[in-house]
Amino acid sequence: MGLKEKLHSFKEKNKSKKWIPAFNALHTFLYLPNETTHGGTHIKVADDLKRTMNTVIMALVPCLIFGMYNAGYQHYLALGEIESANGFLGASFWTLDNLIVGLWQVLPLVVVSYGVGLAVEFIFAIIKGHEVEEGYLVTGMLVPLIVPVDIPLWMLAVAVIFGVVIGKEVFGGTGMNILNPALTIRAFLFFAYPTWMSGDKVWVHGAVERAGTPDAISGETILGSYAQNNSVVYDYWDMFWGLIPGSVGETSKFLIIIGALFLIFTKIGSWRIIVSTLIGALVMGIIFNGVVDAGWIGESSKFYGLMNVPFWQHLIIGSILFGAVYMATDPVTASQTNKGKWIYGFLIGFLSIMIRVFNPAYPEGVFLAILLMNVFAPTIDHYVIQGNVKKRMKRLKAKVA
């Protein structure tokens, strides 16, 4: 009897045990799904939920690796120990020292995110007696990419517990939640520990005073600088390649675009949501530029800095692109109808820039906009479907008449 057969026999003998869902989770992760179709009426395909989640993780891995290098690069750049890199392929960026600092800071975030989140998933599976769900595979990867590099691990652990329990398990688990769990975690961190998520010295490793060490590093983000009407020292290519301070995985727009193309090609991510989100952001940016050009708001206004940003630059600063690709396209919490996806995405982009401009204390609004639209996604789909029903009823009445 082979190992696979022995494991299956062991599972059958102990299927009444309360801990068997934990065993099934590991068994099905390594081998086959716990339930497979056998009848001839089913369409058999090679993918399942785990493989879908793994596809998203593959799209996120380049952002994670780049984020590790960038964490070390921003650290040494802020200390003045290296000069600015020569673009994405600069020799001072892809160095072992940068990677070591990045691994030291980012890897614990990944371990805590997966360790705590999966522990909660296993506990709920054992208590409720259902299978461990694979939805957290992507959430566990997203969370380290949307937080500051130096966030205390205990804060992250508390936020993960809150996000998994309140954002997903109370609704019934994967497929039943109305809020994106990763964004629920981010929202909890923002409201519970605002100085860690909105301060100007938390986006670069070593920027916070510790153990009596002088606070010599300042890592203000580009959005923070614009919100304060300050000049920005980064050029457009730095913003595009990702050689800027920010959340771990959100800085490189180049890699996010590559990930978007991969998700669209594999039919995991909705191109309609991605495109409509970017269109909504551009429209809101154009409106704000028009307000400034018309002279309706002066340089003395606290909103002037971000309103005056050229509309297209909103796509390469902040997290709007990352949110559009990896967050807004969540198939569970997004709109399901094609027309609904256009409306859903447009409103996310539109509201993201609005919140970004009118909230100078924390000049980034994409996560709040997506959470808000998560709540309204079922309503959007409802009215889209009702509209389609009315059109068909009119056509039917016209034919009968």
DAJOFEN-V873067 format. One record per residue. RES is the residue in one small letter. PHI is phi in whole degrees, -180 to 180 (NA if undefined). D_CENTER is the distance of its C-alpha to the mean C-alpha in whole Angstrom. Layout:
RES/PHI/D_CENTER + RES/PHI/D_CENTER
This chain:
m/NA/44 + g/-76/41 + l/-62/38 + k/-62/36 + e/-67/39 + k/-63/39 + l/-65/36 + h/-64/36 + s/-64/40 + f/-62/38 + k/-66/36 + e/-66/38 + k/-70/41 + n/-115/38 + k/-66/36 + s/-89/38 + k/-72/36 + k/-70/33 + w/-86/32 + i/-64/32 + p/-59/28 + a/-65/27 + f/-66/29 + n/-61/28 + a/-61/24 + l/-71/26 + h/-65/28 + t/-73/26 + f/-67/23 + l/-85/26 + y/-119/28 + l/-109/28 + p/-57/26 + n/-66/28 + e/-124/30 + t/-126/31 + t/-84/33 + h/-128/36 + g/-74/38 + g/-79/39 + t/-88/37 + h/-96/34 + i/-89/32 + k/-98/31 + v/-129/28 + a/-84/26 + d/-99/23 + d/-143/22 + l/-62/19 + k/-64/18 + r/-68/19 + t/-63/16 + m/-64/14 + n/-65/15 + t/-64/15 + v/-65/11 + i/-62/11 + m/-61/14 + a/-72/12 + l/-90/10 + v/-57/13 + p/-58/14 + c/-64/11 + l/-65/12 + i/-64/16 + f/-62/16 + g/-61/14 + m/-65/17 + y/-62/19 + n/-67/18 + a/-61/18 + g/-68/22 + y/-63/23 + q/-65/22 + h/-62/24 + y/-71/27 + l/-67/26 + a/-66/26 + l/-77/29 + g/80/31 + e/-86/32 + i/-136/30 + e/-94/31 + s/-59/28 + a/-69/27 + n/-90/28 + g/77/25 + f/-62/23 + l/-101/25 + g/-62/27 + a/-65/29 + s/-78/28 + f/-93/24 + w/-86/25 + t/-114/27 + l/-65/27 + d/-61/27 + n/-62/24 + l/-66/23 + i/-64/24 + v/-61/23 + g/-64/19 + l/-61/20 + w/-63/22 + q/-96/19 + v/-87/16 + l/-58/17 + p/-61/18 + l/-64/15 + v/-66/14 + v/-63/17 + v/-66/17 + s/-59/13 + y/-73/15 + g/-62/19 + v/-70/18 + g/-64/16 + l/-69/18 + a/-62/21 + v/-64/20 + e/-60/20 + f/-65/23 + i/-62/25 + f/-66/24 + a/-65/25 + i/-70/28 + i/-66/29 + k/-85/28 + g/75/30 + h/-112/27 + e/-69/25 + v/-69/22 + e/-90/19 + e/-90/17 + g/-59/14 + y/-77/13 + l/-58/13 + v/-79/9 + t/-56/8 + g/-62/10 + m/-84/9 + l/-67/5 + v/-57/7 + p/-64/9 + l/-85/7 + i/-116/6 + v/-123/10 + p/-62/13 + v/-67/15 + d/-103/18 + i/-63/17 + p/-58/19 + l/-66/19 + w/-68/20 + m/-64/18 + l/-62/15 + a/-63/17 + v/-62/18 + a/-66/15 + v/-64/14 + i/-59/17 + f/-61/17 + g/-64/13 + v/-72/15 + v/-73/18 + i/-80/18 + g/-81/14 + k/-138/16 + e/-64/19 + v/-68/21 + f/-91/20 + g/117/22 + g/101/19 + t/-57/17 + g/94/17 + m/-111/19 + n/-73/16 + i/-100/16 + l/-116/12 + n/-66/9 + p/-60/10 + a/-63/7 + l/-73/7 + t/-64/10 + i/-64/10 + r/-63/9 + a/-63/12 + f/-61/14 + l/-62/14 + f/-65/15 + f/-84/17 + a/-84/19 + y/-132/19 + p/-63/19 + t/-67/21 + w/-84/18 + m/-106/15 + s/-126/17 + g/-73/20 + d/-104/21 + k/-131/22 + v/-120/19 + w/-100/17 + v/-128/20 + h/-60/21 + g/89/24 + a/-82/24 + v/-105/25 + e/-64/28 + r/-141/29 + a/52/32 + g/78/34 + t/-75/33 + p/-59/33 + d/-81/30 + a/-107/30 + i/-115/27 + s/-118/25 + g/-123/22 + e/-62/21 + t/-77/18 + i/-62/19 + l/-62/18 + g/-63/20 + s/-68/23 + y/-62/23 + a/-64/23 + q/-93/26 + n/59/28 + n/-91/28 + s/-76/28 + v/-106/25 + v/-90/26 + y/-97/24 + d/-86/25 + y/-65/23 + w/-70/23 + d/-59/21 + m/-64/18 + f/-70/18 + w/-73/18 + g/107/16 + l/-87/19 + i/-142/18 + p/-69/17 + g/161/14 + s/-59/11 + v/-53/11 + g/-108/9 + e/-101/8 + t/-84/12 + s/-84/14 + k/-69/13 + f/-60/16 + l/-70/14 + i/-66/11 + i/-65/14 + i/-60/15 + g/-63/12 + a/-64/12 + l/-62/16 + f/-65/16 + l/-67/14 + i/-69/16 + f/-63/19 + t/-85/19 + k/63/18 + i/-90/15 + g/-99/13 + s/-87/15 + w/-67/16 + r/-63/17 + i/-67/14 + i/-62/13 + v/-65/17 + s/-67/17 + t/-63/14 + l/-67/15 + i/-63/19 + g/-61/18 + a/-66/17 + l/-65/20 + v/-62/22 + m/-65/22 + g/-63/22 + i/-64/25 + i/-61/26 + f/-65/26 + n/-61/28 + g/-65/30 + v/-63/31 + v/-68/31 + d/-63/34 + a/-78/36 + g/79/36 + w/-77/35 + i/-142/33 + g/-99/34 + e/-67/33 + s/-75/34 + s/-72/31 + k/-72/28 + f/-94/26 + y/-63/28 + g/-56/26 + l/-79/23 + m/-68/25 + n/-84/27 + v/-64/24 + p/-50/25 + f/-54/23 + w/-73/21 + q/-69/20 + h/-61/17 + l/-81/15 + i/-112/16 + i/-119/15 + g/74/12 + s/-113/9 + i/-61/10 + l/-70/10 + f/-62/6 + g/-64/5 + a/-65/8 + v/-84/8 + y/-104/5 + m/-106/5 + a/-65/8 + t/-87/10 + d/-53/9 + p/-66/13 + v/-80/14 + t/-99/13 + a/-89/13 + s/-64/17 + q/-104/19 + t/-83/22 + n/-63/22 + k/-66/23 + g/-62/21 + k/-65/18 + w/-64/19 + i/-67/20 + y/-58/17 + g/-66/15 + f/-59/18 + l/-67/17 + i/-62/14 + g/-64/14 + f/-62/18 + l/-71/17 + s/-59/14 + i/-71/17 + m/-62/19 + i/-65/17 + r/-57/17 + v/-76/21 + f/-89/22 + n/-126/20 + p/-65/22 + a/-68/21 + y/-143/17 + p/-78/17 + e/-153/13 + g/-124/13 + v/-66/10 + f/-71/8 + l/-69/12 + a/-64/13 + i/-67/10 + l/-61/11 + l/-63/15 + m/-75/15 + n/-57/14 + v/-68/17 + f/-93/19 + a/-57/18 + p/-62/21 + t/-66/23 + i/-59/22 + d/-62/23 + h/-59/26 + y/-73/27 + v/-64/27 + i/-65/28 + q/-63/31 + g/-63/32 + n/-65/32 + v/-63/34 + k/-65/37 + k/-63/37 + r/-68/38 + m/-65/40 + k/-65/42 + r/-65/42 + l/-64/44 + k/-64/46 + a/-65/47 + k/-70/48 + v/-64/50 + a/-69/52
